[in-house]
Amino acid sequence: MRRTELDRFRKRLEAKRHQVQELVQAARTTESQHGDTETPDLGDRATDAFNREVSYSVRITERDLVRRIDRALGQIENGTYGKCVSCKKTIHKARLTAVPWARYCIECQELLDRGEL
């Protein structure tokens, strides 16, 4: 992959990482604001509990995405970006454009999704 393409993917990954971190921070802020109040109404407490669970789930999912992005950035640095971690074939640029943190080529991803890899 050419240096200009790698730079373009690096910039996209860094921008997505920043965006995800902002979402995690917003979820954390919202959770702390709602967690500080005592709500006597049972329905309100249930709603607050549900909102905390959703916020927690979002943070976990987003942290996983940050890890994947960081892994892709590391692959750019060590020269392995764009190679499938399973079969070692080149991941198509269209796939990387859609999912720049992709670790698998489309064929291996399909096998993984079916539990065959």
Summary of the structure (lengths in Angstrom):
residues: 117
radius of gyration: 19.0
end to end distance: 26.3
largest distance: 60.9
contacts: 298
relative contact order: 0.13
helix: 72%
strand: 2%
